[in-house]
Every structure is written in structure tokens, then in C-alpha cells.
């Protein structure tokens, strides 16, 4: 089953980054790896803080969103940046509803045109 889950995540054409509750990156799909390594020139980000990839304003917003997730609020948040790229922040919960972390999914205008 693990192979199936990974296959699904790898086939999504958008960058997906899963982050634990310590805000450490524990998974990036193939598209995210391409974006972070090739386009943004970040070295290997696995195990790094998600905040290495965000400015202070974004950090504050992410922390506020995660606090809402911890308190049972919201199941997805949509943010946009100056380039009108969409950033979805979605909680990941276990079968008991406990928050395990969250993932960010990015969609750019170029990716929308390609689909």
C-alpha cells in the first residue's frame, strides 16, 4: 500500500511538501524537488525547517494556520503571493483526528495552463 500512496503523490503535477508538527520537511514529491532544487536553487531540503523557504511574514501566517489546525479549525487554507501563485495548506490527521502535520501544495499560473 505504501508504494501506491507514494505513486499517487509522485503523479500529482503540483509541488507537494509534507511537514511535521516541528515544521520539518519530511517528504517532497518529484515536482517539489524539481521546483526547490532547479528553480529556487535550494539544496536538499529534506529534514530542514519549512521556514528556510519562507520569509518572516509567511512564517507568521503558517504558524497561525497550524494553530488553527491544532484547535480543530479549518481543513484547508488558500494563500496567494505577488505572482498570483496559489499555496494550499492542508492538515494531515490520523484515524483519531489527531494532527500529524500539514502539507503545502503550490499551483502556478503556468501549471494551470499546462493541465
MMTF fields as JSON, N, C-alpha, C and O atoms, coordinates in Angstrom:
{
  "mmtfVersion": "1.0.0",
  "mmtfProducer": "UNKNOWN",
  "numBonds": 459,
  "numAtoms": 460,
  "numGroups": 115,
  "numChains": 1,
  "numModels": 1,
  "chainsPerModel": [1],
  "groupsPerChain": [115],
  "chainIdList": ["A"],
  "bondAtomList": [4, 2, 8, 6, 12, 10, 16, 14, 20, 18, 24, 22, 28, 26, 32, 30, 36, 34, 40, 38, 44, 42, 48, 46, 52, 50, 56, 54, 60, 58, 64, 62, 68, 66, 72, 70, 76, 74, 80, 78, 84, 82, 88, 86, 92, 90, 96, 94, 100, 98, 104, 102, 108, 106, 112, 110, 116, 114, 120, 118, 124, 122, 128, 126, 132, 130, 136, 134, 140, 138, 144, 142, 148, 146, 152, 150, 156, 154, 160, 158, 164, 162, 168, 166, 172, 170, 176, 174, 180, 178, 184, 182, 188, 186, 192, 190, 196, 194, 200, 198, 204, 202, 208, 206, 212, 210, 216, 214, 220, 218, 224, 222, 228, 226, 232, 230, 236, 234, 240, 238, 244, 242, 248, 246, 252, 250, 256, 254, 260, 258, 264, 262, 268, 266, 272, 270, 276, 274, 280, 278, 284, 282, 288, 286, 292, 290, 296, 294, 300, 298, 304, 302, 308, 306, 312, 310, 316, 314, 320, 318, 324, 322, 328, 326, 332, 330, 336, 334, 340, 338, 344, 342, 348, 346, 352, 350, 356, 354, 360, 358, 364, 362, 368, 366, 372, 370, 376, 374, 380, 378, 384, 382, 388, 386, 392, 390, 396, 394, 400, 398, 404, 402, 408, 406, 412, 410, 416, 414, 420, 418, 424, 422, 428, 426, 432, 430, 436, 434, 440, 438, 444, 442, 448, 446, 452, 450, 456, 454],
  "bondOrderList": [1, 1, 1, 1, 1, 1, 1, 1, 1, 1, 1, 1, 1, 1, 1, 1, 1, 1, 1, 1, 1, 1, 1, 1, 1, 1, 1, 1, 1, 1, 1, 1, 1, 1, 1, 1, 1, 1, 1, 1, 1, 1, 1, 1, 1, 1, 1, 1, 1, 1, 1, 1, 1, 1, 1, 1, 1, 1, 1, 1, 1, 1, 1, 1, 1, 1, 1, 1, 1, 1, 1, 1, 1, 1, 1, 1, 1, 1, 1, 1, 1, 1, 1, 1, 1, 1, 1, 1, 1, 1, 1, 1, 1, 1, 1, 1, 1, 1, 1, 1, 1, 1, 1, 1, 1, 1, 1, 1, 1, 1, 1, 1, 1, 1],
  "groupList": [{"groupName": "UNK", "atomNameList": ["N", "CA", "C", "O"], "elementList": ["N", "C", "C", "O"], "formalChargeList": [0, 0, 0, 0], "bondAtomList": [1, 0, 2, 1, 3, 2], "bondOrderList": [1, 1, 2], "singleLetterCode": "X", "chemCompType": "L-PEPTIDE LINKING"}],
  "groupTypeList": [0, 0, 0, 0, 0, 0, 0, 0, 0, 0, 0, 0, 0, 0, 0, 0, 0, 0, 0, 0, 0, 0, 0, 0, 0, 0, 0, 0, 0, 0, 0, 0, 0, 0, 0, 0, 0, 0, 0, 0, 0, 0, 0, 0, 0, 0, 0, 0, 0, 0, 0, 0, 0, 0, 0, 0, 0, 0, 0, 0, 0, 0, 0, 0, 0, 0, 0, 0, 0, 0, 0, 0, 0, 0, 0, 0, 0, 0, 0, 0, 0, 0, 0, 0, 0, 0, 0, 0, 0, 0, 0, 0, 0, 0, 0, 0, 0, 0, 0, 0, 0, 0, 0, 0, 0, 0, 0, 0, 0, 0, 0, 0, 0, 0, 0],
  "groupIdList": [1, 2, 3, 4, 5, 6, 7, 8, 9, 10, 11, 12, 13, 14, 15, 16, 17, 18, 19, 20, 21, 22, 23, 24, 25, 26, 27, 28, 29, 30, 31, 32, 33, 34, 35, 36, 37, 38, 39, 40, 41, 42, 43, 44, 45, 46, 47, 48, 49, 50, 51, 52, 53, 54, 55, 56, 57, 58, 59, 60, 61, 62, 63, 64, 65, 66, 67, 68, 69, 70, 71, 72, 73, 74, 75, 76, 77, 78, 79, 80, 81, 82, 83, 84, 85, 86, 87, 88, 89, 90, 91, 92, 93, 94, 95, 96, 97, 98, 99, 100, 101, 102, 103, 104, 105, 106, 107, 108, 109, 110, 111, 112, 113, 114, 115],
  "secStructList": [7, 2, 2, 2, 2, 2, 2, 2, 2, 2, 2, 7, 1, 1, 3, 3, 3, 3, 3, 3, 6, 6, 7, 5, 3, 3, 3, 3, 7, 2, 2, 2, 2, 2, 0, 0, 0, 0, 0, 1, 7, 7, 7, 7, 7, 6, 6, 1, 5, 4, 4, 4, 4, 1, 7, 2, 2, 2, 2, 2, 2, 2, 2, 2, 2, 2, 2, 2, 2, 2, 6, 6, 7, 7, 1, 7, 3, 3, 3, 3, 7, 6, 6, 7, 7, 3, 3, 3, 3, 3, 3, 3, 3, 7, 6, 6, 7, 7, 3, 3, 3, 3, 3, 3, 3, 3, 3, 7, 2, 2, 2, 2, 2, 2, 7],
  "xCoordList": [0.815, 0.0, 0.865, 0.505, 2.004, 2.888, 3.337, 3.447, 3.596, 4.004, 2.9, 3.171, 1.655, 0.527, 0.417, 0.254, 0.509, 0.417, 1.514, 1.26, 2.727, 3.837, 3.626, 3.906, 3.135, 2.851, 1.826, 1.954, 0.806, -0.211, 0.418, 0.211, 1.183, 1.815, 2.796, 2.876, 3.538, 4.526, 3.861, 4.449, 2.637, 1.965, 1.253, 0.839, 1.103, 0.447, 1.378, 2.552, 0.87, 1.75, 2.141, 2.871, 1.678, 1.981, 2.998, 3.033, 3.817, 4.738, 3.963, 3.072, 4.316, 3.713, 4.838, 5.779, 4.716, 5.711, 4.964, 4.095, 5.308, 4.705, 5.651, 6.857, 5.072, 5.827, 5.241, 4.021, 6.104, 5.593, 5.291, 5.446, 4.867, 4.477, 5.656, 5.464, 6.87, 8.063, 8.482, 9.53, 7.642, 7.847, 9.064, 9.691, 9.392, 10.481, 9.907, 8.883, 10.564, 10.133, 10.493, 11.66, 9.475, 9.721, 9.401, 9.726, 8.768, 8.505, 8.315, 7.644, 8.898, 8.605, 8.389, 9.113, 7.391, 7.194, 8.173, 8.919, 8.148, 9.1, 9.01, 10.034, 7.797, 7.636, 8.192, 8.821, 7.966, 8.51, 10.031, 10.675, 10.591, 12.05, 12.586, 13.588, 11.926, 12.343, 12.268, 13.185, 11.174, 10.983, 12.015, 12.665, 12.174, 13.09, 14.542, 15.311, 14.933, 16.338, 16.686, 17.701, 15.857, 16.195, 15.796, 16.578, 14.581, 14.093, 14.51, 14.897, 14.433, 14.756, 16.179, 16.637, 16.875, 18.29, 18.534, 19.619, 17.537, 17.747, 18.47, 18.204, 19.389, 19.993, 18.944, 17.768, 19.341, 18.41, 17.663, 18.286, 16.335, 15.548, 14.927, 14.291, 15.104, 14.564, 15.188, 16.406, 14.344, 14.821, 15.04, 15.308, 14.927, 15.119, 13.805, 12.731, 13.901, 12.716, 12.047, 12.721, 10.723, 9.971, 10.229, 10.07, 10.625, 10.829, 12.102, 12.296, 12.982, 14.14, 13.687, 14.407, 12.48, 11.958, 10.935, 10.346, 10.723, 9.7, 10.255, 11.172, 9.687, 10.082, 9.323, 8.498, 9.599, 9.007, 7.486, 6.781, 6.992, 5.535, 4.87, 3.856, 5.444, 4.904, 5.0, 4.086, 6.111, 6.296, 5.161, 4.575, 4.86, 3.795, 2.452, 1.687, 2.172, 0.91, 0.828, -0.208, 1.904, 1.917, 1.702, 0.917, 2.394, 2.221, 0.784, 0.251, 0.16, -1.24, -2.16, -3.076, -1.92, -2.737, -2.599, -3.597, -1.374, -1.151, -1.82, -2.347, -1.806, -2.517, -4.014, -4.651, -4.567, -5.984, -6.218, -7.199, -5.309, -5.431, -5.409, -6.199, -4.505, -4.387, -5.666, -6.004, -6.367, -7.601, -8.841, -9.961, -8.636, -9.754, -10.352, -11.385, -9.735, -10.288, -9.729, -8.544, -10.585, -10.167, -9.587, -8.853, -9.909, -9.351, -8.481, -7.854, -8.444, -7.528, -7.526, -8.562, -6.369, -6.235, -5.588, -4.662, -6.072, -5.534, -4.875, -5.494, -3.611, -2.851, -2.41, -2.266, -2.195, -1.636, -0.462, -0.382, 0.442, 1.592, 1.526, 0.536, 2.577, 2.623, 2.479, 1.966, 2.933, 2.856, 1.532, 1.361, 0.597, -0.719, -0.622, -1.49, 0.427, 0.539, -0.278, -0.285, -0.949, -1.771, -0.99, -0.308, -1.099, -0.458, -1.551, -2.126, -1.832, -2.819, -2.096, -1.105, -2.584, -2.028, -3.136, -4.216, -2.853, -3.866, -3.373, -2.248, -4.196, -3.771, -3.807, -4.601, -2.942, -2.947, -3.205, -2.469, -4.259, -4.669, -4.678, -4.838, -4.503, -4.598, -6.069, -6.96, -6.313, -7.685, -8.466, -9.695, -7.779, -8.439, -8.624, -9.112, -8.239, -8.393, -7.249, -7.309, -6.198, -5.053, -4.171, -3.891, -3.754, -2.931, -1.535, -0.856, -1.109, 0.232, 1.188, 2.401, 0.627, 1.419, 0.539, -0.684, 1.163, 0.41, 1.202, 2.409, 0.508, 1.246, 0.891, -0.21, 1.867, 1.688, 1.66, 2.486, 0.706, 0.617, 0.598, -0.184, 1.454, 1.605, 1.08, 1.302, 0.393, -0.09, 0.253, -0.154, 0.999, 1.327, 0.426, -0.198, 0.362, -0.429, 0.067, -0.731, 1.375, 1.956, 1.504, 1.22, 1.434, 0.99, -0.478, -0.887, -1.273, -2.7, -2.834, -3.684, -1.996, -2.074, -1.676, -2.179, -0.772, -0.248, -1.218, -1.089, -2.187, -3.096, -4.296, -5.161],
  "yCoordList": [-1.191, 0.0, 1.265, 2.267, 1.215, 2.374, 2.793, 3.984, 1.808, 2.086, 2.814, 3.716, 2.42, 3.068, 4.521, 5.415, 4.756, 6.13, 7.008, 8.135, 6.486, 7.263, 7.513, 8.604, 6.506, 6.666, 7.75, 8.515, 7.815, 8.855, 10.234, 11.138, 10.39, 11.683, 12.096, 13.271, 11.129, 11.442, 11.796, 12.509, 11.307, 11.581, 12.932, 13.383, 13.581, 14.885, 15.913, 15.992, 16.699, 17.611, 18.874, 19.71, 19.025, 20.198, 19.854, 18.718, 20.807, 20.581, 20.34, 21.11, 19.267, 18.939, 18.714, 17.962, 19.39, 19.282, 18.938, 19.692, 17.779, 17.409, 17.81, 17.572, 18.431, 18.988, 18.446, 18.404, 18.028, 17.541, 18.714, 19.875, 18.412, 19.476, 20.266, 21.294, 19.793, 20.574, 21.444, 22.088, 21.449, 22.245, 21.779, 22.566, 20.487, 19.889, 19.22, 18.54, 19.416, 18.797, 17.318, 16.957, 16.463, 15.029, 14.323, 13.149, 15.036, 14.452, 15.565, 16.56, 15.4, 16.262, 15.352, 14.374, 15.682, 14.862, 15.296, 16.263, 14.554, 14.791, 16.225, 16.868, 16.721, 18.083, 19.122, 20.091, 18.928, 19.861, 19.84, 20.883, 18.668, 18.558, 19.35, 20.054, 19.238, 19.993, 21.495, 22.238, 21.934, 23.366, 23.888, 24.898, 23.217, 23.715, 23.645, 24.57, 22.554, 22.389, 23.174, 23.869, 23.067, 23.66, 25.126, 25.951, 25.447, 26.816, 27.759, 28.9, 27.284, 28.151, 27.977, 28.733, 26.969, 26.72, 26.373, 26.624, 25.802, 25.314, 23.979, 23.179, 23.722, 22.394, 21.418, 21.769, 20.242, 19.241, 19.814, 20.2, 19.87, 20.47, 19.43, 19.791, 18.161, 17.117, 17.259, 17.39, 17.233, 17.357, 18.797, 19.054, 19.725, 21.143, 21.76, 21.206, 22.886, 23.627, 24.23, 24.748, 24.159, 24.78, 26.279, 26.916, 26.836, 28.276, 28.738, 29.94, 27.798, 28.172, 28.634, 29.35, 28.212, 28.517, 29.652, 29.977, 30.253, 31.288, 32.515, 32.419, 33.657, 34.879, 34.994, 34.139, 36.029, 36.19, 36.321, 35.772, 37.036, 37.186, 35.828, 35.509, 35.037, 33.704, 32.804, 32.03, 32.912, 32.117, 32.397, 31.471, 33.67, 34.054, 33.483, 32.967, 33.576, 33.058, 31.545, 31.03, 30.831, 29.375, 28.975, 28.071, 29.644, 29.327, 29.555, 28.77, 30.615, 30.88, 29.794, 29.341, 29.382, 28.337, 27.031, 26.362, 26.662, 25.406, 25.439, 24.423, 26.578, 26.703, 26.462, 25.819, 26.97, 26.714, 25.224, 24.666, 24.576, 23.136, 22.386, 21.466, 22.782, 22.12, 22.257, 21.383, 23.36, 23.611, 23.152, 23.534, 22.337, 21.765, 22.668, 22.332, 23.798, 24.738, 24.549, 24.265, 24.708, 24.723, 23.425, 22.747, 23.082, 21.879, 22.189, 21.296, 23.448, 23.866, 25.381, 26.023, 25.935, 27.384, 27.674, 26.978, 28.692, 29.109, 30.463, 31.423, 30.523, 31.765, 32.057, 31.135, 33.306, 33.67, 34.619, 35.316, 34.632, 35.527, 36.599, 36.698, 37.396, 38.512, 38.052, 38.786, 36.831, 36.305, 35.578, 34.919, 35.705, 35.071, 33.541, 32.866, 33.004, 31.565, 31.18, 31.891, 30.067, 29.596, 28.611, 27.724, 28.779, 27.889, 27.362, 28.112, 26.077, 25.435, 24.807, 24.1, 25.058, 24.446, 23.571, 24.057, 22.271, 21.291, 20.425, 19.929, 20.232, 19.394, 17.915, 17.491, 17.145, 15.692, 15.138, 15.421, 14.35, 13.803, 12.284, 11.691, 11.657, 10.203, 9.795, 10.644, 8.494, 7.986, 8.477, 8.405, 8.972, 9.526, 11.037, 11.663, 11.611, 13.05, 13.874, 15.104, 13.209, 13.93, 14.468, 13.776, 15.696, 16.352, 15.743, 15.673, 15.305, 14.738, 15.753, 15.686, 16.678, 17.665, 18.328, 18.366, 18.847, 19.518, 19.444, 19.202, 19.655, 19.736, 21.019, 21.556, 21.483, 22.642, 22.144, 21.329, 22.648, 22.346, 23.678, 24.569, 23.804, 25.048, 24.891, 23.868, 25.899, 25.912, 27.265, 28.308, 27.236, 28.485, 28.628, 27.662, 29.82, 30.054, 29.205, 28.737, 29.005, 28.19, 26.748, 26.104, 26.235, 24.843, 24.696, 23.665, 25.717, 25.666, 25.588, 24.86, 26.338, 26.345, 24.992, 24.593, 24.284, 23.028, 21.869, 20.846, 22.022, 20.897, 20.915, 20.045],
  "zCoordList": [0.0, 0.0, 0.0, -0.618, 0.694, 0.757, -0.644, -0.934, -1.512, -2.881, -3.636, -4.429, -3.385, -4.043, -3.603, -4.433, -2.288, -1.777, -2.361, -2.787, -2.378, -2.93, -4.416, -4.911, -5.127, -6.556, -6.82, -7.775, -5.972, -6.124, -5.924, -6.734, -4.848, -4.567, -5.658, -6.017, -6.182, -7.223, -8.546, -9.359, -8.774, -10.048, -10.068, -11.136, -8.931, -8.874, -9.522, -9.16, -10.473, -11.205, -10.439, -10.971, -9.225, -8.412, -7.332, -6.86, -6.938, -5.828, -4.528, -4.169, -3.837, -2.541, -1.541, -1.793, -0.391, 0.672, 1.957, 2.395, 2.572, 3.857, 4.976, 4.911, 6.014, 7.132, 8.429, 8.585, 9.369, 10.655, 11.594, 11.213, 12.798, 13.726, 14.281, 14.93, 14.031, 14.369, 13.185, 13.21, 12.147, 10.931, 10.136, 9.427, 10.262, 9.498, 8.256, 8.323, 7.14, 5.885, 5.934, 6.083, 5.806, 5.863, 4.539, 4.366, 3.614, 2.298, 1.275, 1.552, 0.111, -1.031, -2.236, -2.425, -3.045, -4.236, -5.327, -5.173, -6.427, -7.511, -8.037, -8.267, -8.226, -8.757, -7.784, -8.209, -6.481, -5.486, -5.511, -5.402, -5.653, -5.724, -6.913, -6.79, -8.059, -9.245, -8.992, -9.341, -8.385, -8.141, -7.155, -7.421, -6.023, -4.993, -5.431, -5.17, -6.099, -6.484, -7.744, -7.783, -8.761, -10.055, -10.173, -10.646, -9.743, -9.938, -8.811, -9.065, -7.569, -6.431, -5.914, -5.056, -6.447, -6.112, -4.638, -4.114, -3.975, -2.613, -2.678, -3.575, -1.737, -1.67, -1.135, -1.043, -0.794, -0.258, 0.946, 1.935, 0.867, 1.942, 2.875, 3.866, 2.571, 3.457, 4.84, 4.971, 5.872, 7.242, 7.687, 8.861, 6.761, 7.082, 7.551, 7.32, 8.196, 8.596, 7.364, 6.473, 7.323, 6.23, 6.189, 5.147, 7.318, 7.399, 6.694, 6.51, 6.291, 5.471, 4.093, 3.398, 3.707, 2.376, 2.395, 1.363, 3.563, 3.693, 4.401, 5.216, 4.08, 4.774, 6.102, 6.424, 6.852, 8.188, 8.132, 8.978, 7.152, 7.02, 6.778, 7.399, 5.876, 5.602, 6.828, 7.112, 7.552, 8.773, 9.758, 10.319, 9.963, 10.887, 10.438, 11.253, 9.151, 8.617, 8.802, 9.222, 8.492, 8.633, 10.087, 10.374, 11.007, 12.426, 12.884, 13.667, 12.404, 12.753, 12.195, 12.882, 10.963, 10.346, 11.107, 11.377, 11.455, 12.173, 13.544, 13.995, 14.203, 15.486, 15.295, 16.129, 14.214, 13.906, 13.69, 14.183, 12.946, 12.732, 14.063, 14.276, 14.952, 16.263, 17.08, 17.879, 16.871, 17.607, 16.846, 17.185, 15.822, 15.078, 14.02, 13.441, 13.754, 12.782, 11.398, 11.223, 10.421, 9.021, 8.525, 9.244, 7.316, 6.718, 5.522, 4.951, 5.145, 4.091, 4.048, 4.22, 3.82, 3.678, 2.342, 1.924, 1.681, 0.393, 0.557, 1.017, 0.175, 0.197, -1.224, -2.026, -1.544, -2.847, -2.635, -1.623, -3.603, -3.492, -4.575, -5.299, -4.682, -5.636, -7.08, -7.925, -7.359, -8.726, -8.974, -9.999, -8.028, -8.098, -8.111, -8.664, -7.506, -7.332, -6.1, -5.095, -6.196, -5.084, -4.228, -4.742, -2.913, -1.945, -1.027, -0.238, -1.135, -0.283, 0.901, 0.72, 2.107, 3.313, 3.893, 4.226, 4.008, 4.37, 5.529, 5.484, 6.568, 7.685, 7.312, 6.472, 7.944, 7.814, 9.209, 10.155, 9.317, 10.612, 10.557, 9.49, 11.724, 11.778, 11.901, 11.882, 12.028, 12.075, 13.291, 13.3, 14.312, 15.504, 15.418, 16.359, 14.305, 14.113, 14.675, 14.662, 15.175, 15.744, 14.613, 13.634, 14.777, 13.77, 13.734, 14.758, 12.554, 12.364, 11.742, 11.938, 11.001, 10.295, 9.259, 9.398, 8.229, 7.174, 5.888, 5.893, 4.789, 3.541, 2.813, 2.934, 2.057, 1.199, -0.242, -0.653, -0.987, -2.421, -3.151, -2.82, -4.135, -4.867, -6.283, -6.93, -6.751, -8.132, -8.736, -8.224, -9.817, -10.513, -11.721, -12.16, -12.25, -13.452, -14.614, -15.426, -14.697, -15.779, -15.668, -16.678, -14.446, -14.271, -14.625, -15.16, -14.334, -14.709, -16.224, -16.739, -16.941, -18.4, -18.981, -20.031, -18.301, -18.809, -18.641, -19.314, -17.746, -17.461, -18.375, -18.276]
}
